[in-house]
Amino acid sequence: MNELKETIDNICDDFADINAILAARSRELDRREAFDQEISEQIQNLLKENK
């Protein structure tokens, strides 16, 4: 029974690690999207100024 509990605990720990990695990646993608949007706006402003 202890072996089963240990296996389940290990699986839960693995899922917690995966969840943390996915959360960090999601935040990274959100920051990237905001950065891309800001750069796009700056490029558009420069193009408008040069017309």
N, C-alpha and C positions, 0 to 999 in steps of 0.2 A: 504494500500500500504506500509506503514511503517513497518507493521508486516511482510510482505513478504520480504522486504529488510533486516530486522533484522534476519529472518530465513536464508536467503541466506548468510548473513555475518557470522552467526554462523557456517553454514556448511563449508564455506571457511576457517574459523579459525580451525575447526576440521581437515580438510584436510591438512592444513599447519602443525598442530601438528603431524599428522600421518606421513607426509613427513619428518619432522625433526627426528622423532623416527626411521624411516626406514633408513635415511641417517646415523645416528649415529650407527645403527646396522650394516650397510654395512661396515663402517669404522672399527668397532670392528672385523668383520669377516675377513677383509683384514689383519688386524694386527695379528689375530690368525693364518691365513694361512702362513704369513711370519714367525711367531714364530715357527710353526710346521715344516716348511721347514728348518729353521736354526737348530733346534734340530735334525732333521733327518740327516742333513749333519754332525753335530758333532758326532752323533752316528756312522755313516758310517766311519768317520775318525778314531774314537777310535777302531772300529773293524779292520780296515786296519792296524793300529799300533800294534795291539795285535796278528797279524798273524805271 
